[in-house]
Amino acid sequence: MPTDTEPIEGNWYEAIEDGARFFVVTVDEEEGIVELQHDDGATEEITLGVWHETDLAAISPPDEDVLFDDSADQDDEAPGCCQTENPEDDVWGEPLTELDE
């Protein structure tokens, strides 16, 4: 069902069909373009025509603590990239050994 909701810069919306959440970055009435930023940080541009053909609902902004935070899904106890269980095994601070030619 098309929406009567107008895009307002800085406001959050949810697509009813797939649950995608995003906010409106800019609205260019002259060009007929709406720039969106999704809750995962991805951006896209859609036309005003597509905007009005989509079933949308205005929503409250998501919790800022998890917004655009890729680490929210990661285990805090798991070692990060290039970390070792024993710091003495860590060789990152040592110079490279000579290579045989």
C-alpha positions in Angstrom: 0.0 0.0 0.0 1.5 3.3 -1.0 2.4 5.8 1.7 1.1 9.3 2.2 4.1 10.0 4.6 6.4 12.6 3.3 10.2 12.1 3.7 11.5 14.4 6.4 15.3 14.8 6.8 16.5 13.3 10.0 13.4 11.2 10.7 13.4 7.4 10.9 11.1 5.1 9.0 10.4 1.4 8.6 9.4 -0.4 5.5 6.4 -2.5 6.4 7.1 -5.2 3.8 10.6 -6.2 4.9 11.2 -4.4 8.2 14.1 -2.4 6.9 14.8 0.6 9.1 16.4 3.8 7.9 16.5 7.6 8.3 16.3 10.3 5.6 19.6 12.0 5.1 18.5 14.5 2.4 15.5 15.2 0.2 16.2 16.8 -3.1 12.8 18.0 -4.4 14.3 19.4 -7.7 16.0 16.1 -8.6 13.3 14.0 -7.0 15.8 12.0 -4.9 15.7 10.8 -1.3 19.0 9.8 0.3 18.6 7.1 3.0 20.9 5.6 5.6 20.0 2.2 6.9 20.5 1.2 10.5 23.6 -0.8 9.5 25.2 2.3 8.0 24.6 1.5 4.3 23.3 4.4 2.2 21.2 4.5 -0.9 19.2 6.9 -3.0 15.7 6.3 -4.2 13.3 8.5 -6.2 10.4 10.3 -4.6 8.2 8.0 -6.8 9.6 4.9 -5.2 9.2 6.5 -1.8 5.5 7.1 -2.3 5.0 3.6 -3.7 6.5 2.0 -0.6 4.4 1.1 2.5 6.3 3.0 5.2 5.8 3.9 8.9 7.5 6.6 10.9 9.3 5.1 13.8 11.3 6.3 16.8 15.1 6.5 16.4 16.8 3.2 17.4 19.0 3.0 20.6 22.2 5.0 19.8 24.4 2.5 21.7 23.9 -0.2 19.0 23.2 2.0 16.0 25.8 1.4 13.3 27.9 -0.7 15.7 29.2 -3.8 14.0 30.7 -5.1 17.3 27.2 -5.4 18.9 27.0 -9.0 17.4 30.5 -10.0 18.4 31.4 -11.9 21.6 33.4 -9.6 24.0 35.3 -12.6 25.3 36.6 -13.8 21.9 40.1 -12.7 21.0 40.3 -10.2 18.2 42.2 -10.6 14.9 45.9 -11.2 15.4 45.6 -11.7 19.2 47.0 -14.8 20.9 46.1 -16.5 24.1 49.6 -16.1 25.5 51.2 -12.6 25.0 54.7 -14.2 24.9 53.7 -16.0 21.7 52.9 -12.7 20.0 55.6 -12.0 17.4 54.1 -8.8 15.9 56.6 -6.5 17.7 59.7 -8.5 16.5 61.5 -7.6 13.2 61.2 -9.9 10.2 63.7 -12.7 9.8 65.8 -12.7 6.7 64.5 -14.8 3.8 66.8 -17.3 2.0 67.1 -16.5 -1.7 
